[in-house]
Structure formats: structure tokens, C-alpha cells
């Protein structure tokens, strides 16, 4: 007799089985993208001659680190870029983005966000919030933005008008939704944004915050003409193996400027020891398309399950995906906390921890977070979080395997049931 490992209500299990059948066609499309990107990565490894000798790390200055150079060549090929900077020295996605922004912007330049207000943690970097923290604003970089339309999509006419100002040095796009309910920017919309900017200001740098997005579609922004993009290795690109780090990819001259910011002017990419991180970074990148596929599958299942349970979800399970994030509007603080408690219960690490809302650096509202991960804060691993404010939504993401991600979502629903904030359909 098979052992039952988790006490999940039979009606929830029955509903899960129905949901999986409904998702079969969507899963098939996701698997096709996962296979394509896996082949893309494998080809890049083979064509760049990745060898065991490239896993040996360097110390000190890191001069002539062949493994580091090959890793960055692999990443450049995968993303269709002239060059890439892929280092464990980046402490977060926000740090990676900050390095890129400070790397290419100069006093008097204008940074134009064309997808509305960026998410909370990048706002102090720009100078929208925070004081005396060394923001772009304090260094003389002007910030402007083009708000999204009422339906959450880009305002192309306003973008075309705004970018014509020749002081606009950078058009900035946040691909994922962040803590908002607007649609994420898929690659069809991304191509139209790139074309709009380039037609109206050919000199403007088109930069993409690619956190949560890489490997969710067959093409990346740099393959469509974006000049620069950046992301985190404890999100999609690290495959759950990389312990820290980030990547910047794009035009060679811009990547070099970013490298000068990360290390020092005049040395840039030539320095930066890799210690013992190269094997994990190579292997994580290799596994990333498959892990991202599992994370997207988990998000699709979550959308279908909670939509059937009566909650508003964004995107719907049938919608096209361009990131790993799934938002679920739970209607109350109690619902958010119960959901996160359930996700934490299904974590392989720290499952005994009970999430509670708390203040977090970079966020204006208290945040509740479930994150029982092998690597602290790794959102390619199943996690859920959200600021305690209307519409009381959680944003869940990740799932190293689909099967454990599915279990985590069922435990989230089960905990909500136990805490009296969920009623099962008849």
C-alpha cells in the first residue's frame, strides 16, 4: 500500500487531478519551450568547448581565469549577445541592475522607465525613495517614466513622444510584473517596445530588467535588439544550483562599462576571482531551462487550482507566460499569511518556520514571505511573498521540481482551509 505523506483534504486532491487534466495542453507548450532552451544551452556548452579544467577557480585578482571567460562566452551565446558579465560577486538581482545602471549612465543623462514605476527595491537606487544613499539622482541622473495604460499595457504613443528627447540616454523596461498586477512583458510586446524606442531615438540604450524572465520563452530581449539586460543567478539563470551571483549581457561596450563599475575602471572583466563557484555556476546554467520549465508548470498549476477555488489570479493558467511569477489575490492579510504558512510547510528547508508579516529593507509595507530554500532568498526555489496592502495578493514563484511545487500549492490551500479562510466547492 502506498504511503500518504501529507494530510491533504480528499476534495483538494480530487480538484488537483481535474486541474492537471485541464492544464495538459498548456504544459505541453511549456515543455516545448523547455526542450528548445535546453538544446540552446547544450549547444552553447559544446561550441564553447566547456571542459572540466574550466571548473578550477582562481583566487586573488583572478587574472587569466579561463573558466570565468568561457562561462561568460557561453552566456553571451545563449542570450544572443556580444558579451556577458556573469559573476558570483553580484549579491542580488537589484545589485546587478544597479551595477548596470551606474555603469552606463552619467551626470546629466535621463533614465526613462517605459513600463511605469519599477518595483520597490530599485526605487532607492534611482532616487525615487530614500535619501543620502548614493542614488542615481544624487549623482545627477534624471529619472522620468511613462505610465502604463489603464489595462497595464505599455503606452506606445507616449513612449514614442517621451523618448524623442535626445537627453534620454536609457529606455528601461521591467519585464516581470514585480508587486503589481499588470501583465508581464512578453517577447512580442518587447520587440514592439524596442522598435518604438529605436525608431524615435536610435542612440538610446534599451535596457531590460530580465529577472524572473530568462528561459521562459524561446527568445531573450537581447536577441530582439535590446542593448543590455540583467538578472540574478538565484532566480532563473542559476538553476537552483548557483549559490549567489548575477549576469549582465548585451553590447560589448556596455558590458565593459558595467564591468568597470563592478570591479575598477581600466580593469573591468580582466579581474575578479571565482574561488570555488564555477562548477555550480556552470551546472546551474546547464540545468536552468529544465528548472525554469518546472517553475512555470508550478505557476500554471497554481493559477488553475486557485482560480477553481474562487480567487482572482494573474496570469490565468491558459495565458502565455514570460516569467515565473504567479499572483493570487487572497482578499485579506489572514489569507496571505495562511497561504505563505502552507508554502513554508512544503519547503525542503525550514518547513517548521511560521511566516509572519515583518518590515523588510527596500519595502514600504510589511511583507509576509515563505522561503524554505537551499539558498537564502532564491526565488527559483518555491517561494511566496507579498506586501500587506490591498489587494492582499501573494506573488508565488519557483519550484525546482514540478511535483514538489504542486505539493507546495496543495499545502497552501490546505493551510488556508485549516485556518478558516478557504471554503471548498461542492
Beta strands, then each sheet from edge to edge (+ up, - down):
strand 1: 83-87
strand 2: 110-113
strand 3: 142-145
strand 4: 168-174
strand 5: 205-209
strand 6: 228-232
strand 7: 246-250
strand 8: 312-314
strand 9: 326-329
strand 10: 367-370
strand 11: 383-387
strand 12: 393-397
sheet 1: 1+ 7- 6+ 5+ 4+ 2+ 3+
sheet 2: 8+ 9- 12+ 11- 10+
end
